[in-house]
Amino acid sequence: MGLKTSKQMKVMSTRPEASKDDAHELMPKWLKAEMPELYSSMKTLVPMIAVKYFTPDSSWTWYGVEFDGEDLLWGLVVGFEQELGYFSLRELETARGKLGLRIERDLYFPPTPLEDLA
């Protein structure tokens, strides 16, 4: 992924320690406060992925770049295909994998430029 930008380092320094966070809380208050608003990345040259969600018992992964403040996220979805699009936080909260496991937030995922994954 390369060297971290000063913006990435600043965001990482404001995040709580992973050991104090809950991976099943998909949008904690601190993350909700730091997520860019929906459509704000259209004004930036390098959109940043702020959050990663994954299924521990499947190969699906969701990378959130923007959030509408309530339910809708925009970002990269990696499943059967890799595509940019919208996904619902509520749907992620209710979805279960093949073994019945809940979707989790990656507690150790650092903010990453979208271009590094897309």
Protein Blocks (a to p, Z undefined) as FASTA:
>chain_A
ZZadfklmmmmmmpccfklpcfklmbgfklmmmpccehklmmpfbdcdfbdcddfkbcbd
cddfbdehlmpccdddddfbccdddddfklmmmpccfkopacdddfkbccddfklmZZ
